[in-house]
């Protein structure tokens, strides 16, 4: 599955292939929180981003840390190492 990664350090989105739920956790740097869910995609961020003091994400007002936009179905990915 290809997801879009919006980091706090890169002004451009990156396309990243993920094969497991754990891959997405690694991209956001921790536990996954659903920020918003639309008809075709879901915005995911780090659940503990605020207490961890992660920087604000310029692409998504009100979110901190790196953000992943994944197509629906991401929640069906298998867990990995």
Long-range contacts (C-beta under 8 A, 24 or more apart in sequence): 1-70, 1-71, 1-73, 1-74, 1-77, 2-71, 3-27, 3-68, 3-69, 3-70, 3-71, 3-74, 4-68, 4-69, 4-70, 5-66, 5-67, 5-68, 6-57, 6-59, 6-60, 6-66, 6-67, 6-68, 6-69, 7-57, 7-66, 8-54, 8-55, 8-56, 8-57, 8-58, 8-64, 8-65, 8-66, 11-58, 13-59, 13-69, 16-68, 18-70, 18-74, 18-77, 19-77, 19-78, 19-80, 20-77, 20-78, 20-79, 20-80, 20-81, 21-74, 21-75, 21-77, 21-78, 21-79, 21-80, 22-79, 22-80, 22-81, 23-77, 23-80, 24-68, 24-70, 24-74, 24-77, 27-66, 27-68, 28-65, 28-66, 28-67, 28-68, 29-54, 29-65, 29-66, 35-60, 35-63, 35-67, 37-72, 39-72, 40-71, 40-72, 41-69, 41-70, 41-71, 41-72, 42-69, 42-70, 42-71, 42-72, 42-74, 42-75, 43-67, 43-68, 43-69, 44-68, 44-69, 44-70, 44-74
